Amino acid sequence: MIPMSTEPDSAAEGIDWRSESSNVEMSRRDQLSELYEQKIRVPAVVAWSDDRTRLGILILSVYLFMALVDVLGLWRDPSPNQADRFLRPFENMQYPLGTTNSGVDLLALIIDSTPFILLMVLAGGVWATTLAVAVGTLSGYKGGTVDTVITTISDFFMAIPGLPLVIVLAIALSPENPILLGVVLTINYWAGLGRSIRSQVLSIREASYVEASRTMGTSTPRIIIKDVLPNIMPYVMVNFVLAARYTIFAAVGLYFIGVLPYSGQNWGVTLSNAYYQGGLFSMQALHWLLVPIIAIVGLAFGLILLSQGMDRIFNPRVRTRLTGESESVTEDTDASTTEMI
């Protein structure tokens, strides 16, 4: 009787290895495909399906384009030219938005101010929203002593009048850096937003899926990242836009009244100069006043339109309906039912 060999077939083993490697490769490819589908394509389709979001993206793209033009030096500097004083918009196409009383090109002035404004707005929105999310989420989820301490600190900052505090800090620090200025303008804006986020987290932490994660021994940071934060993201994004808009209006107002230093060109500085040079009472200088106002309102309007589309992006029901997943699921269900019959 010939004994059977117990050694594995090397060819078959090689095929198994290649098959296993192929399966691993395919699984990684599927993971990347799913990540692209959920995080990039589906949000983009949902965002682009909303007219308000499209218009908001278009408006903000104009401001980003102006900032890029200024950074690359593709437009002339706003320098006085006494030969072209008080030109009205489109009177001379060399100065499409007109000039000031000293012959400064208003379009060049707006373009020159845009990078400063965008950095300031981004810094203020990120500072206020990030701190509010961290404070509100930790306070609402942990509870107990942590909640008491954080809530007390938030109440203290909420009790301080925001505008006087900002004015005092602006006078004391005289911030010329746009990032520092954005932080100063929203120094206590986070407190009220943090309390609102805390109240939402208090209800979310009692949800069944959060309780299930705790039962399975999932760590607190993972529960917050995977279960809590996705449910408050629409609210957070809307308030990020509101904080950015607040930063714009606060900066322009403080520049207008002369609290912030007149360093370089700025929309608030332009507005103040136009007002004190008779832009409100003279038709000849009215465009000098209107141009910075339109720039301010346009940026705020673009941010508001974009924020209105954020709920559609983060709301899973809306995403499912707009991307056609509901219809495909219905068709699959109908087809399987027909086959069974």
Salt bridges, closest charged atoms under 4 A:
GLU25 OE2 - ARG29 NH2 3.04
GLU37 OE2 - ARG41 NH2 2.60
ASP50 OD2 - ARG52 NH2 3.30
ASP50 OD2 - ARG312 NE 3.53
ASP51 OD1 - ARG54 NH2 2.15
ASP105 OD2 - ARG76 NH2 2.86
ASP147 OD1 - ARG198 NE 2.71
ASP155 OD1 - ARG195 NH1 2.24
GLU206 OE2 - ARG205 NE 3.38
GLU211 OE1 - ARG214 NH2 2.55
